């Protein structure tokens, strides 16, 4: 999605001095990411509480439809990246659709281990808020190592605190903290890529990339926690 000359290591260790344009774009990117996250939450709730949608997306046809739409809609958003109305609408629909697409997983989790949904959502949300807060408070400099440290600290602390309320056990703490740290790395990596790319002239592509990473972290965390707690499998 982006073209830049930074290596993976550089994206995680580089301190980037931002121009006024870069600073504005990355803040808009995270604002749109937040909109996508809320759209995904709405889609997930609607999907998980609808037996019809759960059955459809549990079927082969539903799975194919979800895969096709989840690949087509981002292309529409990219094509309309300079059209604020159409581009943002496509971005919101992508988030909403992503939430509905995992309705079978959310439905199973709600029956087998509803607390795990809370854990996965809270850890993912805390990491998102931590990196978002750092981006907005960092001014004209983005230091990837500092962002990593903040995100990792929040992920570990969040897992420990959640255990005191939900009793997820040591395996649950390690899994939650580990995937939360991975999510932090993914966000910082993608953010560095956006900031150091000559193609980042719109916040929409960056929001798509960041949402994809955050969404995959949530799904992976929920799957792993369900398996650790004997909560069944993903349908």
PAZAPA-4460 file (N, C-alpha, C; in steps of 0.05 Angstrom, whole numbers, plus 32768, in hexadecimal, padded with zeros to 4 digits):
% residues 235
    n_x    n_y    n_z   ca_x   ca_y   ca_z    c_x    c_y    c_z   seq   type   mol
   8010   7FE8   8000   8000   8000   8000   8011   8019   8000     1      X     A
   8029   8018   800D   803B   802F   800E   8056   8027   8003     2      X     A
   8063   803B   7FF8   807E   8037   7FED   8091   8048   7FFD     3      X     A
   80A4   803B   800B   80B9   804A   8019   80D2   8039   801B     4      X     A
   80E8   8045   8022   8101   8038   8022   810A   802E   803D     5      X     A
   80FA   8031   8051   8101   8028   806C   80FF   800A   806F     6      X     A
   8112   7FFE   807C   8110   7FE1   8082   80FE   7FDD   809A     7      X     A
   80F8   7FC4   80A0   80E7   7FBD   80B7   80F3   7FC8   80D0     8      X     A
   810D   7FC4   80D4   811B   7FCD   80EC   811A   7FEB   80EE     9      X     A
   811E   7FF9   80D9   811D   8016   80D9   8101   8021   80E0    10      X     A
   80ED   8013   80D7   80D1   801C   80DD   80CB   801A   80FB    11      X     A
   80DA   8008   8109   80D5   8004   8126   80E9   8013   8137    12      X     A
   80FD   801F   812B   8112   802D   813B   8116   804A   8133    13      X     A
   8109   8053   811D   810E   806D   8113   80FE   8083   8122    14      X     A
   810A   809A   8125   80FD   80B2   812F   80F8   80C4   8117    15      X     A
   80E0   80CA   8111   80D9   80DA   80FA   80D1   80F6   8101    16      X     A
   80DE   8109   80F5   80D6   8125   80F9   80C1   812C   80E4    17      X     A
   80AA   8134   80EE   8093   8138   80DC   8091   8154   80D1    18      X     A
   8089   8155   80B8   8082   816F   80AD   8065   8175   80B6    19      X     A
   805D   818D   80B1   8042   8195   80B9   802D   8183   80AB    20      X     A
   8032   817D   8092   8020   816C   8082   801F   8150   808D    21      X     A
   8036   8145   8094   8037   812A   809F   8029   8128   80BA    22      X     A
   802D   813D   80CA   8020   813D   80E4   8002   813E   80E2    23      X     A
   7FF8   814D   80CF   7FDB   814F   80CA   7FD0   8134   80C0    24      X     A
   7FDE   8128   80AC   7FD5   810F   80A0   7FD4   80F8   80B4    25      X     A
   7FE8   80F6   80C5   7FE9   80DF   80D8   7FD3   80E2   80ED    26      X     A
   7FCD   80FB   80F5   7FB7   80FF   8108   7F9C   80F8   80FB    27      X     A
   7F99   8101   80E3   7F80   80FA   80D5   7F7E   80DC   80D0    28      X     A
   7F95   80CF   80CC   7F95   80B2   80C8   7F8B   80A4   80E1    29      X     A
   7F94   80AC   80F8   7F8C   809F   8111   7F6F   80A6   8118    30      X     A
   7F66   80BE   8110   7F4A   80C5   8114   7F38   80B2   8104    31      X     A
   7F40   80AE   80EA   7F30   809C   80D9   7F32   807F   80E2    32      X     A
   7F49   8078   80ED   7F4C   805D   80F9   7F38   8059   810F    33      X     A
   7F35   806D   8120   7F22   806C   8136   7F05   8068   812B    34      X     A
   7EFF   8076   8116   7EE4   8074   8109   7EE0   8057   80FF    35      X     A
   7EF5   804C   80F3   7EF3   8030   80E9   7EEF   801C   8100    36      X     A
   7EFD   8021   8116   7EFB   800F   812D   7EDE   8010   8138    37      X     A
   7ED3   8027   813B   7EB7   8029   8145   7EA4   801C   8131    38      X     A
   7EA9   801F   8117   7E97   8012   8103   7E99   7FF4   8106    39      X     A
   7EB2   7FEA   810A   7EB5   7FCD   810E   7EA7   7FC3   8127    40      X     A
   7EA8   7FD2   813C   7E9A   7FCB   8155   7E7C   7FC9   8150    41      X     A
   7E71   7FDC   8141   7E55   7FDC   813B   7E4E   7FC4   8129    42      X     A
   7E5F   7FBE   8115   7E5A   7FA7   8104   7E5C   7F8D   8113    43      X     A
   7E6F   7F8B   8125   7E73   7F73   8135   7E5B   7F6E   8147    44      X     A
   7E51   7F83   8153   7E3A   7F80   8165   7E21   7F77   8156    45      X     A
   7E1C   7F85   813F   7E04   7F7E   812F   7E07   7F61   8124    46      X     A
   7E1F   7F5A   811B   7E22   7F3F   8110   7E20   7F29   8124    47      X     A
   7E2C   7F2E   813C   7E2C   7F19   8151   7E10   7F15   815D    48      X     A
   7DFF   7F29   815B   7DE4   7F27   8167   7DCF   7F20   8152    49      X     A
   7DD8   7F1A   813A   7DC5   7F12   8125   7DCB   7EF5   811D    50      X     A
   7DB8   7EE3   8122   7DBC   7EC7   811C   7DBF   7EC3   80FE    51      X     A
   7DB1   7ED4   80EE   7DB2   7ED2   80D1   7DCE   7ED8   80C7    52      X     A
   7DDA   7EEE   80D1   7DF5   7EF6   80C8   7E0A   7EE2   80D1    53      X     A
   7E06   7ED7   80EA   7E1A   7EC3   80F4   7E19   7EAB   80E2    54      X     A
   7E01   7EA1   80DB   7DFF   7E89   80CA   7E0A   7E8F   80AE    55      X     A
   7E05   7EA6   80A3   7E0E   7EAD   8088   7E2C   7EAE   8087    56      X     A
   7E39   7EBC   809A   7E56   7EBF   8099   7E65   7EA6   80A3    57      X     A
   7E55   7E93   80AE   7E61   7E79   80B5   7E62   7E66   809E    58      X     A
   7E53   7E6D   8089   7E51   7E5C   8071   7E68   7E62   805E    59      X     A
   7E6C   7E50   804B   7E81   7E54   8037   7E7B   7E6D   8026    60      X     A
   7E61   7E70   801E   7E5A   7E87   800E   7E5E   7EA1   801D    61      X     A
   7E56   7EA1   8036   7E5A   7EB9   8046   7E78   7EC0   8049    62      X     A
   7E89   7EAB   804D   7EA5   7EB0   8050   7EB1   7EBC   8036    63      X     A
   7EA8   7EB1   801F   7EB2   7EBC   8005   7EA9   7ED8   8001    64      X     A
   7E90   7EDE   8008   7E86   7EF9   8005   7E96   7F0D   8017    65      X     A
   7E9B   7F04   802F   7EAB   7F15   8041   7EC7   7F1B   8037    66      X     A
   7ED4   7F06   802C   7EEF   7F09   8022   7EEF   7F1C   800A    67      X     A
   7EDB   7F19   7FF8   7EDA   7F2A   7FE0   7ED5   7F47   7FE8    68      X     A
   7EC1   7F4C   7FFA   7EBB   7F67   8001   7ED2   7F74   8011    69      X     A
   7EDF   7F65   8022   7EF4   7F70   8033   7F0D   7F77   8022    70      X     A
   7F0E   7F6C   8009   7F24   7F74   7FF7   7F1B   7F89   7FE4    71      X     A
   7F02   7F8A   7FDC   7EF8   7F9D   7FC9   7EF4   7FB9   7FD5    72      X     A
   7EE8   7FBA   7FED   7EE2   7FD3   7FF9   7EFB   7FE4   7FFF    73      X     A
   7F11   7FD9   8009   7F29   7FE9   800C   7F33   7FF5   7FF2    74      X     A
   7F30   7FE6   7FDC   7F39   7FF1   7FC2   7F27   8009   7FBA    75      X     A
   7F0E   8008   7FC1   7EFC   801F   7FBC   7F05   8037   7FCC    76      X     A
   7F0B   8032   7FE6   7F15   8047   7FF7   7F2F   8053   7FED    77      X     A
   7F41   8042   7FE3   7F5A   804C   7FD8   7F55   805D   7FBF    78      X     A
   7F43   8053   7FAE   7F3E   8062   7F95   7F31   807D   7F9B    79      X     A
   7F23   807E   7FB1   7F15   8098   7FB8   7F24   80A6   7FCF    80      X     A
   7F3E   80A2   7FD1   7F4D   80AD   7FE7   7F4D   80CC   7FE8    81      X     A
   7F48   80D8   7FD1   7F48   80F5   7FD0   7F2B   8100   7FCF    82      X     A
   7F18   80EE   7FD3   7EFC   80F6   7FD5   7EF3   80F1   7FF2    83      X     A
   7EF3   8106   8002   7EEE   8102   801F   7ED4   80F2   8025    84      X     A
   7EBE   80F8   8017   7EA5   80EB   801D   7EA5   80CE   8015    85      X     A
   7EAC   80C8   7FFC   7EAC   80AC   7FF3   7EC2   809C   8000    86      X     A
   7EDA   80A8   8003   7EF0   8099   800F   7EEA   8092   802C    87      X     A
   7EE1   80A5   803C   7EDB   809F   8058   7EC4   808C   805A    88      X     A
   7EB0   808F   8049   7E99   807C   804A   7EA1   8060   8044    89      X     A
   7EB3   805C   8031   7EBE   8041   802B   7ECE   8037   8043    90      X     A
   7EDD   8048   8050   7EED   8040   8067   7EDB   8037   807E    91      X     A
   7EC6   8046   8083   7EB3   803F   8098   7EA5   8024   8092    92      X     A
   7E9D   8021   8078   7E90   8008   8070   7EA2   7FF0   8073    93      X     A
   7EBC   7FF5   806D   7ED0   7FDF   8070   7ED2   7FD6   808D    94      X     A
   7ED2   7FEA   80A0   7ED2   7FE3   80BC   7EB9   7FD4   80C5    95      X     A
   7EA2   7FDE   80BC   7E89   7FD2   80C3   7E87   7FB5   80B9    96      X     A
   7E8F   7FB2   80A0   7E8F   7F97   8093   7EA2   7F84   80A1    97      X     A
   7EB9   7F8E   80A9   7ECC   7F7D   80B7   7EC0   7F73   80D2    98      X     A
   7EB2   7F84   80E0   7EA5   7F7C   80F8   7E8F   7F67   80F4    99      X     A
   7E7F   7F6A   80DF   7E6B   7F56   80D9   7E77   7F3C   80D0   100      X     A
   7E8D   7F3E   80C1   7E9A   7F25   80B7   7EA3   7F12   80CD   101      X     A
   7EAA   7F1D   80E4   7EB4   7F0B   80FA   7E9D   7F05   810D   102      X     A
   7E84   7F09   8105   7E6E   7F04   8117   7E6D   7EE7   8121   103      X     A
   7E74   7ED2   8110   7E74   7EB7   811B   7E87   7EB4   8132   104      X     A
   7E9F   7EC0   8130   7EB3   7EBE   8145   7EA9   7ECC   815E   105      X     A
   7E9D   7EE3   815B   7E93   7EF2   8172   7E7B   7EE3   817F   106      X     A
   7E6A   7ED7   816E   7E53   7EC8   8179   7E5C   7EB0   818A   107      X     A
   7E70   7EA1   817F   7E7B   7E8A   818E   7E87   7E94   81A8   108      X     A
   7E97   7EA9   81A7   7EA4   7EB4   81BF   7E8F   7EBD   81D4   109      X     A
   7E79   7EC9   81CA   7E65   7ED3   81DD   7E57   7EBC   81EC   110      X     A
   7E57   7EA4   81DF   7E4A   7E8D   81EC   7E5E   7E7E   81FE   111      X     A
   7E77   7E7B   81F4   7E8A   7E6A   8202   7E9A   7E79   8218   112      X     A
   7EA3   7E91   8211   7EB4   7EA0   8223   7EB1   7EBE   821E   113      X     A
   7E9B   7ECA   8226   7E96   7EE6   8220   7EAB   7EF9   822B   114      X     A
   7EB8   7EF1   8241   7ECC   7F02   824D   7EE4   7F06   823A   115      X     A
   7EE8   7EF2   8229   7EFF   7EF4   8217   7EFB   7F0A   8202   116      X     A
   7EE2   7F0F   81FB   7EDC   7F26   81E8   7EE5   7F40   81F6   117      X     A
   7EDE   7F42   820F   7EE5   7F5A   821E   7F04   7F5D   821F   118      X     A
   7F12   7F47   8225   7F2F   7F48   8227   7F3B   7F50   820C   119      X     A
   7F33   7F43   81F7   7F3E   7F49   81DC   7F38   7F66   81D4   120      X     A
   7F20   7F6F   81DA   7F19   7F8A   81D3   7F28   7F9F   81E3   121      X     A
   7F2B   7F99   81FD   7F38   7FAD   820F   7F56   7FAF   8208   122      X     A
   7F63   7F99   8204   7F80   7F9A   81FE   7F85   7FA8   81E4   123      X     A
   7F75   7FA0   81CF   7F78   7FAC   81B5   7F72   7FCA   81B7   124      X     A
   7F5D   7FD1   81C5   7F55   7FED   81C8   7F6A   7FFD   81D8   125      X     A
   7F75   7FF2   81ED   7F89   8000   81FC   7FA2   8006   81EC   126      X     A
   7FAB   7FF2   81DC   7FC2   7FF6   81CB   7FBC   800C   81B6   127      X     A
   7FA4   800B   81AA   7F9C   801F   8197   7F9C   803B   81A3   128      X     A
   7F91   803D   81BB   7F8F   8057   81C9   7FAB   8061   81D0   129      X     A
   7FBC   804F   81D9   7FD7   8057   81E1   7FE7   8062   81C9   130      X     A
   7FE6   8054   81B3   7FF5   805E   819B   7FE8   8077   8190   131      X     A
   7FCE   8078   8190   7FC0   8090   8186   7FC7   80A8   8197   132      X     A
   7FC6   80A4   81B2   7FCD   80BA   81C4   7FEA   80C3   81BF   133      X     A
   7FFC   80B0   81BB   8018   80B8   81B6   801A   80C8   819C   134      X     A
   800C   80BF   8187   800D   80CD   816D   8003   80EA   8170   135      X     A
   7FEE   80EE   817F   7FE3   8109   8182   7FF3   811A   8195   136      X     A
   8002   810E   81A7   8012   811E   81BA   802F   8121   81B2   137      X     A
   8037   8113   819C   8054   8113   8195   805C   812C   8186   138      X     A
   8049   813D   817F   8050   8156   8171   805B   8151   8155   139      X     A
   8073   815B   814F   807E   8159   8135   8094   8144   8133   140      X     A
   8095   8132   8147   80A8   811C   8147   809A   8102   814E   141      X     A
   809F   80ED   813E   8094   80D3   8145   80AC   80C0   8149   142      X     A
   80B0   80B8   8162   80C5   80A6   8169   80BA   808A   816C   143      X     A
   80C0   8078   8159   80B4   805D   8159   80BC   804E   8173   144      X     A
   80D5   804F   817D   80DB   8040   8195   80CA   8049   81AD   145      X     A
   80C5   8063   81AF   80B5   806D   81C6   8098   8063   81C3   146      X     A
   808E   8064   81AB   8073   8059   81A6   8071   803C   81AE   147      X     A
   8086   802C   81A7   8086   8010   81AE   8086   800C   81CC   148      X     A
   8097   801B   81DA   8098   8019   81F8   807E   801F   8205   149      X     A
   8071   8035   81FB   8057   803C   8207   8042   8027   8202   150      X     A
   8041   801D   81E9   802D   8008   81E2   8032   7FEE   81F1   151      X     A
   804B   7FE6   81F4   8051   7FCD   8202   804A   7FCF   821F   152      X     A
   8050   7FE6   822B   804A   7FEA   8247   802C   7FE9   824C   153      X     A
   801D   7FF6   823A   7FFF   7FF6   823D   7FF4   7FD9   8239   154      X     A
   7FFF   7FCA   8226   7FF5   7FAF   8221   7FFA   7F9D   8239   155      X     A
   8012   7F9E   8244   8018   7F8D   825C   8008   7F95   8274   156      X     A
   8006   7FAF   8279   7FF7   7FB9   8290   7FD9   7FB2   828D   157      X     A
   7FCF   7FB6   8274   7FB3   7FB0   8270   7FAC   7F93   8274   158      X     A
   7FBE   7F81   826B   7FB9   7F64   826F   7FB9   7F5D   828D   159      X     A
   7FCB   7F68   829C   7FCC   7F63   82B9   7FB4   7F6D   82C7   160      X     A
   7FAC   7F86   82C1   7F94   7F92   82CD   7F7B   7F82   82C6   161      X     A
   7F78   7F7A   82AD   7F60   7F6B   82A5   7F5F   7F50   82B3   162      X     A
   7F75   7F44   82B8   7F76   7F2B   82C7   7F6A   7F2E   82E3   163      X     A
   7F6E   7F45   82EF   7F64   7F49   830A   7F45   7F4B   830A   164      X     A
   7F39   7F52   82F3   7F1C   7F54   82F1   7F0F   7F3B   82E5   165      X     A
   7F1D   7F2F   82D1   7F11   7F19   82C2   7F1E   7EFE   82C7   166      X     A
   7F34   7EFE   82D6   7F41   7EE5   82DE   7F47   7ED3   82C5   167      X     A
   7F57   7EDE   82B3   7F5D   7ED0   829A   7F76   7EBD   829D   168      X     A
   7F83   7EBE   82B4   7F99   7EAC   82B9   7FB3   7EB6   82AC   169      X     A
   7FC9   7EA8   82B4   7FE3   7EB0   82AA   7FE6   7EAC   828C   170      X     A
   7FDA   7E97   8282   7FDB   7E93   8265   7FCC   7EA9   8256   171      X     A
   7FB5   7EB0   8261   7FA6   7EC6   8255   7FB5   7EE0   8256   172      X     A
   7FC2   7EE6   826D   7FD2   7EFE   826F   7FE8   7EFF   825A   173      X     A
   7FF7   7EE8   8258   800D   7EE7   8245   8004   7EEA   8228   174      X     A
   7FED   7EDC   8222   7FE3   7EDE   8207   7FD9   7EFA   8200   175      X     A
   7FCA   7F06   8213   7FC0   7F21   820F   7FD6   7F35   820C   176      X     A
   7FE9   7F34   821E   8000   7F47   821D   8010   7F43   8204   177      X     A
   8015   7F29   81FD   8025   7F23   81E5   8018   7F2E   81CC   178      X     A
   7FFF   7F29   81C8   7FF1   7F32   81B0   7FEE   7F50   81B0   179      X     A
   7FE9   7F5B   81C8   7FE8   7F78   81CB   8002   7F85   81C2   180      X     A
   8018   7F7A   81CA   8033   7F84   81C2   8036   7F81   81A4   181      X     A
   802D   7F6B   8199   802F   7F67   817C   801E   7F7C   816E   182      X     A
   8006   7F83   8179   7FF6   7F97   816D   8003   7FB3   816E   183      X     A
   8011   7FB8   8184   8020   7FD1   8187   8035   7FD3   8172   184      X     A
   8044   7FBD   816E   8059   7FBC   815A   804E   7FC1   813E   185      X     A
   8037   7FB4   8138   802A   7FB7   811E   8021   7FD5   8119   186      X     A
   8016   7FE2   812E   800D   7FFD   812A   8025   8010   8126   187      X     A
   803A   800D   8136   8051   801E   8134   805F   801A   8119   188      X     A
   8061   8001   8111   806D   7FFA   80F7   805E   8007   80E0   189      X     A
   8043   8005   80E0   8033   8011   80CB   8034   802F   80CC   190      X     A
   8034   803A   80E4   8035   8057   80E7   804F   8062   80DB   191      X     A
   8066   8055   80E1   807F   805E   80D6   807F   805C   80B8   192      X     A
   8072   8047   80AD   8070   8044   8090   8060   805A   8084   193      X     A
   804B   8062   8091   803A   8078   8087   804A   8092   8087   194      X     A
   8058   8098   809D   8066   80B1   80A0   807E   80B4   808C   195      X     A
   8089   809E   8084   80A1   809F   8073   809B   8097   8056   196      X     A
   8081   8099   804F   807A   8092   8034   8072   80AB   8024   197      X     A
   807D   80AE   800C   8075   80C4   7FFA   8058   80C2   7FF0   198      X     A
   804C   80AA   7FF3   8031   80A5   7FEA   801C   80AD   7FFE   199      X     A
   8024   80B4   8016   8011   80BA   802C   8006   80D6   802A   200      X     A
   7FF8   80DB   8014   7FEC   80F6   8010   7FCF   80F7   8019   201      X     A
   7FC5   80E1   8025   7FAA   80E0   802E   7FA9   80CD   8047   202      X     A
   7F98   80D3   805A   7F97   80C2   8072   7F88   80A8   806E   203      X     A
   7F7A   80A5   8058   7F69   808D   8054   7F7A   8074   8050   204      X     A
   7F8F   8073   803F   7F9F   805B   803D   7FAB   8052   8057   205      X     A
   7FB5   8066   8067   7FC2   805F   8080   7FAD   8054   8094   206      X     A
   7F96   805F   8094   7F80   8055   80A6   7F79   8039   809F   207      X     A
   7F78   8033   8085   7F72   8017   807C   7F87   8004   8085   208      X     A
   7FA0   800B   8082   7FB6   7FFA   808A   7FB7   7FF5   80A8   209      X     A
   7FB3   800B   80B7   7FB3   8008   80D4   7F9B   7FF8   80DF   210      X     A
   7F84   7FFD   80D2   7F6C   7FEE   80DB   7F70   7FD0   80D5   211      X     A
   7F7B   7FC9   80BE   7F7F   7FAD   80B8   7F90   7F9F   80CD   212      X     A
   7FA6   7FAD   80D5   7FB8   7FA1   80E9   7FAA   7F9E   8104   213      X     A
   7F9C   7FB3   810C   7F8E   7FB2   8126   7F78   7F9E   8127   214      X     A
   7F69   7F9B   8111   7F54   7F88   810F   7F5F   7F6B   8110   215      X     A
   7F75   7F66   8103   7F81   7F4B   8103   7F8B   7F45   811F   216      X     A
   7F96   7F58   812D   7F9F   7F54   8149   7F88   7F4C   815B   217      X     A
   7F71   7F5A   8158   7F5A   7F53   8168   7F50   7F37   8163   218      X     A
   7F4E   7F30   8149   7F44   7F15   8142   7F57   7EFF   814C   219      X     A
   7F71   7F04   8149   7F85   7EF0   8152   7F84   7EED   8170   220      X     A
   7F82   7F04   817F   7F81   7F03   819C   7F68   7EF3   81A5   221      X     A
   7F51   7EF9   8199   7F38   7EEC   81A2   7F3A   7ECE   819C   222      X     A
   7F45   7EC6   8185   7F48   7EAA   817F   7F5A   7E9C   8193   223      X     A
   7F71   7EA8   8199   7F84   7E9C   81AC   7F78   7E99   81C8   224      X     A
   7F6C   7EAF   81D1   7F60   7EAE   81EC   7F4A   7E99   81EE   225      X     A
   7F3A   7E96   81D9   7F25   7E81   81DA   7F31   7E65   81DC   226      X     A
   7F47   7E61   81CD   7F54   7E47   81CE   7F60   7E42   81EA   227      X     A
   7F6C   7E56   81F6   7F78   7E53   8210   7F63   7E4E   8225   228      X     A
   7F4C   7E5A   8222   7F37   7E56   8236   7F24   7E40   822E   229      X     A
   7F2A   7E31   8219   7F19   7E1B   8211   7EFF   7E24   8206   230      X     A
   7F00   7E3C   81F9   7EE7   7E48   81F0   7EDF   7E40   81D4   231      X     A
   7EEA   7E2B   81CA   7EE1   7E21   81B0   7EF2   7E2B   819A   232      X     A
   7EE9   7E2A   8181   7EF8   7E31   816A   7EEB   7E46   815A   233      X     A
   7EF9   7E51   8148   7EED   7E65   8136   7EDE   7E57   8120   234      X     A
   7EC6   7E60   811B   7EB6   7E55   8105   7EBA   7E64   80EC   235      X     A
***
